[in-house]
Amino acid sequence: MSDHKCVIVIDENLPLGVIANTAAVIAASLGRLYPDMIGHDLTDHQGHVHQGITTLPLPILKAATDVLKCMRDQLRELEPELLVIDLISATRTTRSYEEYAAVMAQGPDEAIVYQGLGMIGDRTLVTRMTGNLGLLR
């Protein structure tokens, strides 16, 4: 796993609550699709079991909306080498997964505004795509 890297890139202009939710949704999806990133359960000194957490660092990086769109387009050419999760702004205006899917399927292109991207894969490739982005603080 040391040859792999995982990052989440979020629109830096979103409100704090939306940023937190975006990170949570993308992280959950990454964990489901790449279960090797989750370590085994651990037992503490009292014998209590604690569920495994990610064994990979998971930095949250920032980018502007237009950068996210451009990055998503570039990432399409790198799949399936990289596992990519994207989240569009329709999550804030739809009330169900079905409504979200309809926006995704019907467009128009202007409706597909990325608020976050997650990726995991070859360390060099992920760094090449995100190395110029700063940490979201």
VOBA-1610 file (N, C-alpha, C; in pm, whole numbers, padded with zeros to 5 digits, always signed):
BEGIN
Met+00081-00120+00000Met+00000+00000+00000Met+00086+00127+00000Ser+00215+00117+00033Ser+00298+00237+00037Ser+00318+00297-00101Asp+00286+00221-00205Asp+00296+00274-00340Asp+00166+00341-00384His+00067+00345-00294His-00062+00407-00322His-00077+00538-00244Lys-00157+00625-00301Lys-00187+00751-00236Lys-00337+00778-00251Cys-00393+00841-00151Cys-00534+00873-00151Cys-00549+01020-00114Val-00629+01094-00188Val-00657+01234-00156Val-00802+01265-00184Ile-00850+01369-00118Ile-00981+01427-00148Ile-00955+01573-00181Val-01017+01620-00288Val-01004+01760-00330Val-01144+01821-00326Ile-01157+01933-00254Ile-01288+01994-00233Ile-01285+02141-00277Asp-01397+02186-00330Asp-01414+02327-00367Asp-01394+02412-00242Glu-01291+02495-00245Glu-01253+02574-00129Glu-01352+02684-00093Asn-01447+02712-00182Asn-01542+02820-00158Asn-01675+02773-00099Leu-01686+02645-00071Leu-01809+02592-00013Leu-01817+02628+00136Pro-01939+02636+00190Pro-01954+02656+00334Pro-01896+02538+00411Leu-01853+02562+00534Leu-01785+02460+00615Leu-01866+02331+00628Gly-01995+02341+00652Gly-02077+02220+00666Gly-02081+02138+00538Val-02086+02204+00424Val-02088+02134+00295Val-01952+02070+00270Ile-01845+02138+00309Ile-01710+02081+00296Ile-01700+01953+00379Ala-01747+01958+00503Ala-01740+01840+00590Ala-01821+01725+00533Asn-01942+01755+00486Asn-02026+01651+00428Asn-01966+01593+00302Thr-01909+01679+00217Thr-01845+01633+00093Thr-01731+01537+00125Ala-01647+01574+00221Ala-01535+01488+00261Ala-01585+01353+00313Ala-01691+01357+00394Ala-01744+01233+00452Ala-01800+01140+00345Val-01877+01196+00252Val-01938+01115+00146Val-01831+01052+00058Ile-01733+01132+00019Ile-01627+01079-00068Ile-01543+00975+00006Ala-01510+01001+00133Ala-01430+00906+00210Ala-01504+00773+00227Ala-01633+00780+00255Ala-01712+00656+00270Ala-01713+00577+00139Ser-01727+00647+00028Ser-01730+00579-00102Ser-01594+00518-00134Leu-01486+00590-00105Leu-01352+00535-00126Leu-01331+00409-00044Gly-01372+00413+00082Gly-01358+00296+00169Gly-01436+00176+00121Arg-01554+00200+00067Arg-01636+00089+00014Arg-01572+00029-00110Leu-01522+00114-00198Leu-01469+00066-00324Leu-01323+00020-00317Tyr-01253+00062-00214Tyr-01113+00021-00197Tyr-01093-00023-00052Pro-01150-00137-00016Pro-01147-00181+00124Pro-01006-00207+00178Asp-00908-00226+00090Asp-00771-00249+00138Asp-00714-00129+00214Met-00778-00013+00199Met-00727+00105+00269Met-00766+00105+00417Ile-00855+00014+00456Ile-00900+00007+00594Ile-00824-00104+00667Gly-00763-00067+00778Gly-00685-00163+00856Gly-00774-00258+00935His-00710-00356+00993His-00783-00455+01073His-00828-00393+01206Asp-00924-00458+01269Asp-00971-00411+01399Asp-00858-00419+01500Leu-00863-00331+01598Leu-00760-00324+01701Leu-00822-00345+01839Thr-00744-00400+01929Thr-00789-00419+02066Thr-00705-00331+02157Asp-00773-00256+02245Asp-00699-00168+02336Asp-00654-00242+02461His-00590-00171+02550His-00531-00232+02671His-00636-00291+02765Gln-00764-00253+02749Gln-00871-00308+02833Gln-00945-00423+02764Gly-00900-00456+02643Gly-00963-00565+02570Gly-01081-00522+02484His-01106-00391+02473His-01215-00341+02389His-01170-00337+02244Val-01259-00380+02158Val-01228-00382+02015Val-01268-00248+01952His-01179-00198+01867His-01202-00074+01792His-01193-00108+01644Gln-01293-00065+01567Gln-01297-00094+01425Gln-01176-00033+01355Gly-01129-00099+01250Gly-01016-00051+01173Gly-01045+00082+01107Ile-00942+00163+01094Ile-00952+00292+01026Ile-00857+00290+00907Thr-00855+00396+00831Thr-00770+00400+00713Thr-00622+00387+00751Thr-00552+00309+00672Thr-00407+00294+00693Thr-00329+00390+00604Leu-00401+00460+00516Leu-00339+00558+00428Leu-00368+00698+00479Pro-00272+00788+00472Pro-00305+00928+00500Pro-00414+00972+00402Leu-00500+01060+00445Leu-00611+01105+00361Leu-00620+01257+00365Pro-00525+01324+00298Pro-00528+01471+00300Pro-00649+01526+00226Ile-00700+01637+00277Ile-00809+01709+00212Ile-00746+01833+00150Leu-00752+01840+00018Leu-00690+01950-00055Leu-00798+02044-00106Lys-00756+02164-00145Lys-00852+02264-00193Lys-00827+02298-00339Ala-00936+02334-00405Ala-00929+02378-00545Ala-01052+02462-00575Ala-01040+02545-00676Ala-01154+02623-00723Ala-01244+02535-00809Thr-01367+02578-00828Thr-01465+02502-00905Thr-01416+02467-01045Asp-01357+02565-01114Asp-01311+02540-01250Asp-01194+02441-01253Val-01112+02442-01150Val-01001+02347-01140Val-01056+02206-01120Leu-01158+02192-01037Leu-01220+02061-01015Leu-01277+02006-01146Lys-01344+02088-01223Lys-01402+02044-01350Lys-01291+01997-01445Cys-01186+02076-01457Cys-01074+02041-01544Cys-01006+01912-01496Met-00987+01903-01365Met-00924+01784-01307Met-01009+01660-01333Arg-01142+01672-01319Arg-01228+01557-01342Arg-01217+01510-01487Asp-01213+01605-01579Asp-01197+01569-01720Asp-01065+01495-01743Gln-00958+01541-01683Gln-00827+01476-01698Gln-00826+01338-01633Leu-00894+01324-01520Leu-00896+01197-01449Leu-00966+01087-01528Arg-01061+01123-01612Arg-01131+01022-01692Arg-01033+00940-01776Glu-00928+01004-01824Glu-00828+00936-01906Glu-00740+00842-01823Leu-00742+00858-01690Leu-00656+00778-01603Leu-00731+00665-01533Glu-00861+00657-01557Glu-00937+00547-01499Glu-00927+00428-01593Pro-00911+00308-01551Pro-00923+00259-01414Pro-00790+00256-01336Glu-00682+00314-01388Glu-00558+00317-01310Glu-00580+00385-01175Leu-00661+00489-01175Leu-00699+00557-01052Leu-00846+00531-01024Leu-00878+00505-00899Leu-01017+00498-00857Leu-01059+00641-00825Val-01163+00689-00891Val-01206+00827-00876Val-01352+00831-00830Ile-01377+00911-00728Ile-01512+00937-00679Ile-01538+01085-00699Asp-01651+01119-00758Asp-01685+01261-00770Asp-01819+01287-00705Leu-01836+01409-00658Leu-01961+01451-00596Leu-01999+01585-00656Ile-02120+01592-00710Ile-02163+01717-00773Ile-02256+01794-00679Ser-02271+01920-00711Ser-02348+02011-00624Ser-02495+01975-00614Ala-02544+01888-00701Ala-02685+01846-00694Ala-02719+01780-00561Thr-02619+01737-00486Thr-02647+01679-00355Thr-02713+01781-00263Arg-02694+01908-00293Arg-02752+02013-00208Arg-02893+02054-00250Thr-02937+02009-00366Thr-03069+02049-00415Thr-03164+01933-00438Thr-03113+01811-00429Thr-03198+01694-00448Thr-03228+01632-00312Arg-03338+01559-00306Arg-03381+01503-00177Arg-03367+01350-00170Ser-03322+01290-00279Ser-03305+01146-00278Ser-03193+01109-00375Tyr-03146+00986-00361Tyr-03042+00937-00452Tyr-03097+00930-00595Glu-03226+00897-00606Glu-03289+00889-00738Glu-03290+01026-00806Glu-03323+01132-00730Glu-03320+01268-00787Glu-03178+01307-00827Tyr-03082+01273-00743Tyr-02941+01301-00772Tyr-02900+01230-00902Ala-02939+01103-00915Ala-02907+01026-01035Ala-02970+01088-01159Ala-03091+01142-01145Ala-03159+01204-01259Ala-03085+01329-01305Val-03039+01411-01211Val-02962+01530-01248Val-02835+01487-01321Met-02770+01386-01268Met-02646+01335-01329Met-02673+01286-01471Ala-02782+01214-01490Ala-02812+01153-01620Ala-02864+01253-01723Gln-02940+01352-01676Gln-03007+01443-01769Gln-02928+01569-01799Gly-02838+01607-01708Gly-02765+01732-01730Gly-02857+01850-01708Pro-02837+01957-01775Pro-02735+01984-01876Pro-02596+01993-01814Asp-02496+02010-01899Asp-02358+02014-01850Asp-02339+02116-01739Glu-02410+02229-01745Glu-02396+02331-01641Glu-02444+02281-01504Ala-02527+02178-01503Ala-02577+02122-01378Ala-02472+02034-01310Ile-02372+01993-01384Ile-02267+01907-01328Ile-02154+01997-01279Val-02170+02041-01155Val-02070+02126-01091Val-02008+02043-00978Tyr-01880+02015-00989Tyr-01814+01929-00891Tyr-01783+02007-00765Gln-01823+01950-00652Gln-01786+02010-00525Gln-01676+01931-00458Gly-01647+01812-00508Gly-01537+01735-00454Gly-01501+01615-00539Leu-01375+01577-00531Leu-01322+01459-00599Leu-01237+01381-00500Gly-01247+01251-00507Gly-01158+01165-00430Gly-01086+01073-00526Met-00962+01041-00494Met-00889+00949-00581Met-00791+00867-00500Ile-00770+00747-00547Ile-00672+00658-00487Ile-00608+00578-00599Gly-00478+00560-00586Gly-00406+00484-00687Gly-00257+00505-00673Asp-00186+00481-00781Asp-00042+00494-00784Asp+00002+00630-00728Arg+00092+00626-00632Arg+00139+00747-00564Arg+00186+00855-00661Thr+00265+00816-00759Thr+00319+00912-00855Thr+00209+00976-00937Leu+00113+00897-00978Leu+00003+00948-01060Leu-00086+01045-00980Val-00119+01008-00859Val-00202+01095-00774Val-00127+01225-00745Thr+00001+01216-00716Thr+00081+01336-00690Thr+00089+01425-00813Arg+00102+01364-00930Arg+00106+01442-01053Arg-00023+01521-01072Met-00136+01461-01034Met-00265+01528-01051Met-00293+01632-00944Thr-00235+01616-00824Thr-00275+01702-00712Thr-00160+01774-00643Gly-00038+01752-00688Gly+00079+01805-00619Gly+00085+01957-00609Asn+00013+02027-00696Asn+00015+02173-00692Asn-00097+02232-00607Leu-00178+02147-00544Leu-00290+02193-00462Leu-00249+02203-00316Gly-00302+02301-00247Gly-00274+02318-00105Gly-00373+02245-00018Leu-00336+02229+00108Leu-00427+02169+00206Leu-00544+02261+00232Leu-00662+02204+00250Leu-00778+02280+00286Leu-00770+02306+00437Arg-00767+02432+00473Arg-00754+02469+00615Arg-00866+02559+00657
//
